[in-house]
Amino acid sequence: REKIVVTIHDFIHERHREFFDGDPTVSRRKMAMDRADALICVSHTTKDYLCDLYPQHAAKATVIEHGQNYLEPSSQALCAVRNFTDGRPFLLYVGSRFGYKNFGRLLDAFSAAWSGHDAPLLVCFGGGPLSHVELNHLRAVGLAEASCLQLEGGDALLHAAYKLAAAFVYPSLEEGFGIPLLEARAAGCPIACSQIDVFKEVLQADANYFDPFSLDSMAAAILSAFDAGSGAELRVPSPIERFSWQRSADLHGRLY
């Protein structure tokens, strides 16, 4: 038969079952790994989890990390983001806000960080419009609805948001890799993120880390990143060279 290669992006469903009641992903993943001749893990952390959860498949696993797509934004894209935020300083959050993404706790920390002071905006890029639950949460922690804005768009607009944000915040309890970290880093945007294994693997010391379960820790890291980035001029791109799609493609080619 033809050889089968399966890419493993994460083990979030196994490690955080509380968010995925009735979800068939774990059983499907087990079937796919059983059939596979080789497994690609997108980070060393993901491979470590594989070895812990499914040691029978450890010998089939190879780490091939992701890259990032950041490109310097056009003046039109920068202008669009400035118009959207009315030129106000903002924190940037990117992607889904579901469950393990820890967005509710971010709202709590955001409110605590600027308690009694004028808060910046919190701009959520992607992830769909804010839900009624999220809007109620904003009000419950004393934040105006207008303090948290949701923006949709393509890569050009996203890259402009990274470039202009005072700080990028990533509060997830678990990820398989963390491409937004690379994009924010490439844009020169200060980062506040969860102190989880894969984020430390990707960014090493180049972040303001926080305990994703601690509001005090999260608020302090966000303030530190914000202070580093607020009022700064447009930043010089600073990608982490070892993470490139060309390198990823080359390693995939060799494995196949």
C-alpha positions in Angstrom: 0.0 0.0 0.0 1.0 3.6 -0.3 2.7 5.2 2.7 0.7 7.5 5.0 2.0 10.6 6.7 -0.1 12.3 9.3 0.6 15.8 10.7 -0.2 16.3 14.4 -0.9 20.0 15.2 -1.7 19.6 18.9 -3.2 17.4 21.6 -5.5 20.0 23.0 -8.5 17.6 23.0 -6.7 15.0 25.0 -5.2 17.5 27.5 -8.3 19.7 27.9 -11.3 17.4 27.6 -13.4 19.7 29.7 -13.9 21.9 26.6 -14.8 19.1 24.1 -17.6 17.0 25.6 -18.7 14.5 22.9 -16.1 15.6 20.4 -14.8 12.7 18.2 -11.4 14.2 17.5 -9.5 12.0 20.0 -10.8 8.7 18.6 -10.3 9.9 15.0 -6.7 11.0 15.8 -6.0 7.6 17.4 -7.2 5.9 14.2 -5.1 8.2 12.0 -1.9 7.6 14.1 -2.5 3.8 14.0 -2.6 3.8 10.2 0.3 6.3 9.7 3.8 5.2 8.6 5.2 8.6 9.8 3.9 11.4 12.0 4.9 15.0 11.8 4.7 17.1 15.0 4.6 20.9 14.5 6.7 21.6 17.7 9.0 19.7 20.1 6.3 20.3 22.8 3.7 18.5 20.6 6.1 15.6 20.2 6.8 15.4 23.9 3.0 15.2 24.5 2.8 12.5 21.8 5.5 10.5 23.6 3.6 10.8 26.9 0.1 10.1 25.6 0.9 7.6 22.8 4.3 6.2 23.5 3.7 3.4 21.0 3.9 5.9 18.2 7.0 7.8 19.4 9.4 6.2 17.0 7.3 7.4 14.0 7.4 11.0 15.0 9.4 13.8 13.4 9.3 17.5 14.4 8.8 20.0 11.5 8.0 23.4 12.8 5.8 26.0 11.2 6.9 29.3 9.6 5.3 32.7 9.4 3.9 34.9 6.7 4.5 38.4 8.0 5.1 41.1 5.4 5.5 44.8 6.0 2.0 46.3 5.7 1.1 48.9 3.0 0.3 52.5 3.9 -3.4 51.8 3.0 -3.6 48.9 5.5 -1.9 51.0 8.2 -4.4 53.8 7.5 -7.3 51.4 7.7 -6.3 50.2 11.2 -5.7 53.7 12.4 -9.1 54.7 11.2 -10.7 51.7 12.9 -9.1 52.5 16.2 -9.4 56.3 15.8 -5.7 56.5 16.5 -6.0 55.2 20.0 -3.4 52.8 21.5 -4.6 49.2 21.6 -3.8 45.7 22.6 -4.2 43.1 19.9 -5.8 39.6 20.3 -5.9 37.3 17.3 -8.1 34.3 16.5 -10.8 32.2 18.1 -11.9 33.1 21.6 -13.3 29.6 22.4 -12.8 27.8 25.8 -9.1 27.0 26.2 -8.2 30.3 24.5 -8.8 31.8 27.9 -10.4 35.0 26.6 -12.8 35.5 29.5 -9.8 35.6 31.9 -8.1 38.1 29.6 -11.1 40.4 29.9 -10.8 40.2 33.7 -7.1 40.9 33.6 -7.6 43.8 31.1 -10.1 45.4 33.4 -7.8 44.9 36.5 -4.7 46.3 34.7 -6.4 49.6 34.0 -8.6 49.8 37.1 -9.3 53.5 37.8 -7.4 54.6 34.7 -8.3 55.2 31.1 -7.8 51.8 29.3 -6.6 51.4 25.8 -8.7 49.5 23.3 -8.6 45.7 23.1 -8.9 44.8 19.4 -9.9 41.2 18.6 -8.8 40.3 15.1 -10.9 37.5 13.6 -12.9 35.0 15.6 -16.3 36.5 14.6 -18.3 39.2 16.3 -18.3 39.5 20.1 -21.1 37.2 21.5 -23.7 38.3 24.0 -21.9 36.3 26.6 -18.7 38.3 25.9 -20.5 41.6 25.9 -22.1 40.8 29.2 -18.7 39.8 30.5 -17.3 43.2 29.5 -20.1 45.0 31.3 -19.7 42.7 34.4 -16.0 43.7 34.8 -16.8 47.4 34.4 -15.7 47.8 30.8 -17.6 49.7 28.1 -18.6 47.8 25.0 -16.7 50.3 23.0 -13.4 49.4 24.7 -13.3 46.0 23.0 -13.6 46.0 19.2 -13.7 43.1 16.7 -12.0 43.4 13.3 -12.1 41.1 10.3 -9.9 41.1 7.3 -7.1 39.5 5.4 -3.4 39.2 6.0 -2.6 42.8 5.0 -4.9 44.2 7.6 -3.7 41.7 10.2 -0.1 42.6 9.6 -0.9 46.3 9.9 -2.6 45.5 13.3 0.6 43.8 14.5 2.6 46.7 13.4 0.5 49.4 15.1 -0.5 47.5 18.3 1.1 48.6 21.6 1.3 44.9 22.5 0.0 41.5 21.4 -1.5 39.3 24.0 -1.9 35.5 23.8 -3.6 34.0 26.9 -4.2 30.4 25.7 -4.1 27.5 28.1 -2.7 25.3 25.3 -1.5 25.5 21.7 0.3 23.2 19.3 2.6 25.9 18.1 1.6 29.6 18.0 2.0 31.3 14.6 0.6 34.6 15.9 3.6 34.8 18.2 5.9 34.6 15.2 3.9 37.2 13.3 3.9 39.6 16.2 7.6 39.1 16.8 8.3 39.7 13.1 6.4 43.0 13.3 8.5 44.0 16.4 5.3 44.1 18.6 5.9 43.5 22.3 4.3 40.3 23.5 2.5 39.2 26.6 1.6 35.5 26.6 1.0 32.4 28.7 3.9 30.7 30.3 3.2 27.4 28.6 5.8 25.0 27.2 5.2 25.6 23.5 5.3 29.4 23.8 8.6 29.2 25.6 9.9 26.9 22.9 9.0 29.4 20.2 9.9 32.7 21.8 12.4 31.6 24.5 13.1 34.8 26.6 11.6 37.2 24.1 8.2 37.7 25.8 6.4 39.0 28.9 5.2 35.7 30.3 2.3 35.2 32.7 0.5 32.4 34.6 -2.7 32.0 32.4 -4.7 31.2 35.6 -3.6 34.2 37.5 -5.2 37.6 36.9 -2.5 39.5 38.8 0.3 37.8 36.7 -1.6 38.4 33.4 -2.4 42.0 34.2 1.3 42.7 35.2 2.7 41.1 32.0 0.2 43.0 29.8 1.0 46.3 31.4 4.8 45.6 31.0 4.3 44.8 27.3 2.0 47.7 26.8 4.4 50.2 28.4 7.2 48.8 26.1 5.1 49.3 23.0 2.9 52.3 23.6 4.0 55.5 21.9 6.7 53.7 19.9 7.4 54.6 16.3 6.9 52.0 13.6 9.1 49.1 14.4 11.9 47.3 12.5 10.8 43.8 11.4 12.5 41.2 13.5 11.5 37.7 12.4 13.0 34.6 14.1 15.0 33.2 11.2 14.7 29.5 12.2 11.0 29.6 11.5 10.4 29.8 7.8 8.0 28.1 5.5 10.8 27.4 3.1 12.6 25.4 5.8 9.4 23.7 6.7 8.8 22.7 3.0 12.3 21.4 2.6 11.9 19.2 5.7 8.5 17.9 4.5 10.1 17.1 1.1 12.9 15.1 2.7 10.4 13.1 5.0 8.1 12.3 2.1 
